[in-house]
Amino acid sequence: MNQYTKQQVVGAEKAILELINDHRRGGYIYIHGYLSEDTGEISNHWVQASCLYPSLVARSIKAIEDGTLLARVQAKGLNVHRNRWTDGKGIDTNRKANGLFFQNVDRTYTLPQDENIIKAAMEDLKEGLVSPKKVDQGYTAVANGTYQREGEQEGVLYIRDCLTVAKVVTKEGEHKPKASLEINAVKEALRRLLPVGRYRAYKLHENFEYIIVDGAALVQGVDGDGLALCLALPDEVKNPVAAAIANAVASEALGQTE
């Protein structure tokens, strides 16, 4: 295993990018011990990498237009969780005000009972997919599905264009509750049922234990402040991970993924 300190990370980065570029589109990547900078959550992720986002959008639009999404809601209902500000007598808003209290709401929406709001949310969701707001976030592609971002420190990589297969949380994070309007919560629940709802992106620097890409692992250096590229993954790591990925793929086929 080659060890790289923080000062040597540029040398490791070149090998990382070559590895990812050789990685087949739609192949699997495993990220172990990923730390969310926003919430402090630590989790393990299995994803399909280098997916084509326009393809996910097209498939999602088709699912709305051909009735696939509506049929799924009709068959299974739509579980929606949201937070709101309310007075308990009819006021329902996402804004805090005097006399209102914060409330968690869990509800299953069904057809035809909730047809109006479900169809309105579906149409709003489709409009956002067909005509998305274009925002330049300063990303520059450096490998398949891998980017650097303007203003970031040296060595920070973003793996985007990922389709989540499974996620296992090993340490709960702190998620600050936010209130939302009912139609927005319904729209978000519908989005999670579509291919675009499984899209993920990861910022990688010093916030993970190791990553496996087609049998090669990228791990933190021994000083905890750098990166190491391990092309010959030990069996004690490789075998459990292979089994976990196989289970995740099987779960995906059964519709049991995140």
Secondary structure, 3 states (H helix, E strand, C coil): CEEECHHHHHHHHHHHHHHHHHCCCCCEEEEEEEECCCCCCEEEEEEECCCCHHHHHHHHHHHHHCCHHHHHHHHHCEEEEEEEEECCCCCEECCCCCCCEEEEEEEEECCCCCHHHHHHHHHHHHHHHHCCCCCCCCEEEEECCEEEECCCCCCCEEEEEEEEEEEEEEECCCCCCCECCHHHHHHHHHHCCCHHHHEEEEEECCCCCEEEECCEEEEECCCCCCEEEECCCCHHHHHHHHHHHHHHHHHHHCCCCC
